[in-house]
Amino acid sequence: MYWPIGTPRIYATSSTLSETTHTQHISRDGLPFPNNATERPNDSSASHLVPPSAASQDGLFGAPTTPLTPVTPMTPLTPAIKPVEQEDYDGEAQGSTPAGPLVKHSYKEPILALRVSRTGHLFAVITSTSITIWQTKPTVVLAVVLRSETSIKSYGTNTGLLLRPDAAIFVVHTSLGYLITYSIATDPDSRVYKPHFTSHTNIQKRRQNHIGGPGHVAPDQIFWGPGEGPGVRDISVRFRMVIKVDAGIESVLALDDELIVATSKPAAVQCIRWTPDPAGDQTRTELLSRMGWVDKKVVVKEMTHDRPMSLSTWITSDGKAYAVQRLTGPRKGTDSGEPVDPKKLFNGYCFHIPKNEDDHAVRCVVNARFSLIAVGCSDGSIRVYSAKDYVGNIPQSHIHTLPVSRNVSGRLSTISYSSDGYCLFAGYEKGWATWSVYGKPLSNSFNTDHRLAASNGDDWISGVLDAAWISGGCELLLTGRNHEAIWMLEMARSAVTGCYSSANLFRTVLQSTSSIMVYRGYDLPDLTSISAEPGLWHISRIPALYLTNQWPIRCTAISNDGRYVAVAGRRGLAHYSISSGRWKTFANQAMEDEFLVRGGMCWYQNILVASVEVNRTYELRLYSREAALDSSTIVFTQPMPAPVVLITPSGEDSLLVYTFDNLLYHFVFSHAPGSVRLVEVGHIAFHGIVRSPARVRGLSWILPESQLTDGDPTQDVAHASVLFLVDGKLVLLRPTVTDDMLKYDMRVIVHNIEFYTSMRDQPFLGLGSQPGPRLTTGATDESLQDSLWVFDGSELKAWTDMDSVLKAISGEATRELPPMISIPLDFYPLSLLLNKAIVLGVESDLIQRRDVSFSFFRFTIRTHLFLADILRFYLTNNRSSEALRLAQQHENLEYFAHGLEILLHHVLDEEVDANPPPAPEDAILPRVLSLLSSFKQYHDIVVQCTRKTEVRSWRTLFAYLPPPQELFEESLQRGSLKTAGGYLLILHTFDELATASEQSVRLLSRAMREEDWELCKELARFLAALDETGNTLREAMEMVNARAGRGGEGNGGNGFMARLEVPQRSVNGSPRGSTVGTGSRGLIAGSDSDADGRSSDAGSSTSTAGRSI
């Protein structure tokens, strides 16, 4: 659901390509001045974690009875941030000594690591000798820490970077086994680089209706872009302490309360608190040898932590991966009565055991939104596991495989999930790739021209060292291998990721950092809607006024009819009319900052329904598109007792609201003169059924037909079957009434689901019907209006009749679910156009051109015609009548014949390759041909299929068809001359066509009478290619002239004969009866010119000679 767009912006501490040096102050990291060390107070040892009294101890693990307590210096020794702090500090007084000698520093050193704070407002990078703190928006350098030569000699060069989640402390891991810590202090009210204009005459009132532009912004914000309204923060970075680890550092993890260090000699894990606990302890250690769940003689090579799941992952030196929890607080004994060791700090389970060296784990990351753990392996593949609980039940879910070999991709360097969990990014030594959460490839950079990329300086596509998501998934930070720059790549994502609603599922809407893109092909002609023209996208920039302070956009919702779009960022909201091209924002910033959208938005006609939080109270607000956005113009407000998880419309006038207290509310829209209000008509409690309401991503319900047409809306909650999308599981709840008690039969019907779509929720019903209640007649399962579609990361699947699924889970006996239709796709699906029988999606392409000096991404529309897949499913299950009715409902499509051709082509290929061949009663091919014979395009479809399949398949096809001679006659009688010409080729291939046969003469004569000269030319080339002498063509022309003379049309014969002179030599030198050349291929090519180019599905077989004439 994520695709890169455009070309990334590049940021570096140096703006020139040449090697540059600047004079800067340096940080001594607690060490004295080299030239006056004797004059400095003898307190330099205080800058180390190990106190002087413990200096003689061997390593970190001295006497076990006397733990080493970290000692924090009383005052910082150096400021470490010279652009902000111009004075140095010592242990006695501030500013008492100069900052030390000025040195020249090069900014061309390559970046070694990248880390982002939890909130994403700043990030840090390191080189071998420096640390740089960046602000995300605006993207500027806030501080640079330059380490002195003395510090580098004493502690070693920088090798790793850690950032405490709250960004208050960052830690540098050095090559000599030290951890240097720095603190970051921020003044919330102070700003730097703030423009000020003494006479600003263009101060305008905040406009509610506008298309965009900077004319309405405040004087001090005219330079700011999305998210840059708060300005540039004023921060102070100060040296804190140095931690010496003699045991050897293998991996370090920075958490909110402590620093976790994995050591090698001995193999252990040490927890160092940022501040001492109430007992005064600051350091605790546990040896790996005492952890019974970890193999012996291993060390921890990498650690990661996920705060929402309170789960860590460890990768050990033997390639195994563990799920680990930190044990804190008082612990009771086990059920068996055995006491728990108070020295035990961790508990974990091994969930990834490599079978060989290629399966060794090298990287690990947790996806809390979907309860997944991704393990990157040595071979470049990524194995994903499902964390079902905290007691070791972590089975494998799926595998992300690379589209290229390991030699092309290189070693895996980093993996990272987007903040919403929908996209996985993996960086490799020679490129990068992205997948959807359950494994659908989205984009990659492996097919790039590396020579052209190197000449353009596009190192971001040639290999990635580190990467991080920012801006809520709108942008991706990339660092290249051996490069000093940071690239910020913009991503476009589906609106479903932020607002799971039926309208967003049925209408494709993409959102980027500053704009929305709406697909407009739903109401266009068939061929136009499936084209890849950029004009099918309606693109609008979100008002700069709103983006400046409320970026990033977290929620986007489109109306059922596609006329309106609403967006919500950090606070407030804005909405847009596609027809007028105008946005509406709040009258002033105070109204906008009053609330935040929490739980989503949806549209009811021209009324926007928003679930909002206001001062820790929760309510549903109704805004009219026609009125100004103002606190006084709210149409209606419905208080809610708990935070809302999601809202979704249902039917014509219903609204479903699911809250964190596990209640599903049913509201109906009630119209009053000049207003609309919500009326609660019922609710359902799911206590004991849904364990975690926050994990519910999607929701809808299915009402019986009788309840839809004649039922009381207040009783809908008692009759509705509810669909929940929890993590990746689609759960169906079927109501039953027992002893006046409402109970639910629950069943997980599909696993690993990225999204689902119930056609009963479709706001605009296809196949010519109008929006409204579903009728009890004419809405059968073959119309697909009662179907349920799911996407599992590899295939699009569907049940054509939900009633059969509901019956399978009803009652006490558990029955098997009906089979699903599987539709393979080579792109990511975004929406279904039911009335056009196509699946719509997009894919991103990397464009490299020699006339521009940069590479860029652009996405194109992709479509798949699913009619053939469903018809084949019906025919395979002996449901020929349903297949016929479904085909008849789509007969008016311009590409209908092409869809039937795809069906015939696929079934024919399978039966030809089947070994052993299917029995006549089990063969699908005769059923397909029987279906095709019901339509007027029957003869054309057969000819096109023979043209696009190998000759060896023709015998299998015509074993179930009338003789080619008979089909030729029927085509000639129908006036399909080009189709009849195609059957001439078949007759010739089957050796049923004699020299200058009557069929050729009749067809040529008919073409002359109808003045189809293109067909006449191709027939002449076909006859001329039959022998080298040209006698066949000459004989045929004489017979045509004779027929014309007998028919009184002699004035056209000689003239045509003069134009079609007999060639002096054969086309390709082939003897008569052999395969003809390519010069006569146009006879058949012309007959399917309308079908060619719409899809490559039916034309993918290898061409063979003898097929064209």
Salt bridges, closest charged atoms under 4 A:
ASP29 OD2 - ARG147 NE 3.11
GLU85 OE2 - ARG238 NH2 3.78
ASP88 OD2 - ARG28 NH2 2.75
ASP90 OD2 - ARG40 NH1 3.93
ASP166 OD1 - ARG164 NE 2.92
ASP220 OD2 - LYS194 NZ 3.99
ASP246 OD1 - LYS244 NZ 3.65
GLU250 OE1 - LYS301 NZ 2.99
ASP256 OD2 - ARG118 NH2 2.67
ASP256 OD2 - ARG307 NE 3.57
GLU258 OE2 - ARG326 NE 2.81
ASP295 OD2 - LYS320 NZ 2.31
GLU302 OE2 - ARG363 NH1 3.41
ASP358 OD1 - ARG406 NH1 3.11
ASP359 OD1 - ARG383 NH2 3.03
ASP420 OD2 - ARG493 NH1 3.51
GLU429 OE1 - ARG411 NH1 3.75
ASP449 OD2 - ARG850 NH2 3.67
ASP459 OD1 - HIS483 NE2 3.95
ASP466 OD2 - ARG115 NH1 2.92
GLU475 OE2 - ARG9 NH2 2.50
GLU475 OE2 - LYS137 NZ 3.29
GLU484 OE2 - LYS108 NZ 2.72
GLU484 OE1 - HIS483 ND1 3.87
ASP526 OD1 - LYS836 NZ 3.23
ASP561 OD2 - ARG563 NH1 3.87
GLU592 OE2 - ARG206 NH2 2.93
GLU594 OE2 - ARG621 NH2 3.72
GLU613 OE1 - ARG598 NH1 3.10
GLU619 OE2 - ARG621 NE 2.64
GLU680 OE2 - HIS683 ND1 3.43
GLU705 OE2 - ARG774 NH1 1.87
ASP727 OD1 - ARG695 NE 2.87
ASP781 OD2 - ARG879 NH2 2.91
GLU782 OE2 - ARG885 NE 2.62
ASP786 OD1 - ARG760 NE 2.48
ASP792 OD2 - LYS797 NZ 3.26
ASP803 OD1 - ARG760 NH2 3.45
ASP826 OD1 - ARG862 NH2 2.80
GLU843 OE1 - ARG862 NH1 3.03
ASP851 OD2 - ARG849 NH2 2.49
ASP869 OD2 - HIS864 NE2 3.07
GLU882 OE2 - ARG879 NE 3.77
GLU901 OE2 - LYS948 NZ 2.92
ASP909 OD2 - HIS905 NE2 3.30
GLU910 OE2 - ARG872 NH2 2.39
ASP913 OD1 - ARG952 NH2 3.13
GLU950 OE1 - ARG952 NE 2.69
GLU969 OE2 - ARG1002 NH1 2.69
GLU970 OE1 - HIS939 NE2 2.48
GLU998 OE2 - ARG1043 NH1 3.12
GLU1010 OE2 - ARG1006 NE 2.88
GLU1014 OE2 - LYS1017 NZ 3.32
GLU1018 OE1 - ARG1021 NH1 3.28
ASP1088 OD2 - ARG947 NH1 3.07
ASP1088 OD2 - LYS948 NZ 3.49
ASP1092 OD2 - ARG947 NH2 3.79
ASP1092 OD1 - LYS948 NZ 3.33
ASP1097 OD2 - HIS864 ND1 3.87
